[in-house]
């Protein structure tokens, strides 16, 4: 039987329209993250907190994708491929590398992520996402 999985998203930079971070799976670095900035956008980055992650069918993307549930006032927060802030409406994008305000190798990172969490969920164990801010101050890289 699988054990619960703990994901930690540590935000390392916010500004220039993006929120960048790093995703850790059970304490081990897994991928870079990209979310929208919190300033002046309709769908900002999700609030700091702890959320459950499931996999279900996305009508928008026409496939199974991870879904972050329990985000206050928000629905449909997915983990999906993309490279820039233009590719997300409040969702979390993953990439295996990062260059400036862009993440790359996103499809591979998302496929690998989904393969890692699927066995845990299929075993009936929860997957938890803790969103944290690791910023020394707004608009600065950590």
Secondary structure as UniProt FT lines:
FT   STRAND          5..15
FT   TURN            16..17
FT   STRAND          18..25
FT   TURN            26..27
FT   STRAND          28..36
FT   STRAND          49..58
FT   TURN            59..62
FT   STRAND          63..69
FT   TURN            72..73
FT   STRAND          77..80
FT   HELIX           85..87
FT   STRAND          92..95
FT   STRAND          97..99
FT   TURN            100..101
FT   STRAND          102..104
FT   HELIX           106..122
FT   TURN            123..124
FT   STRAND          127..133
FT   TURN            138..139
//
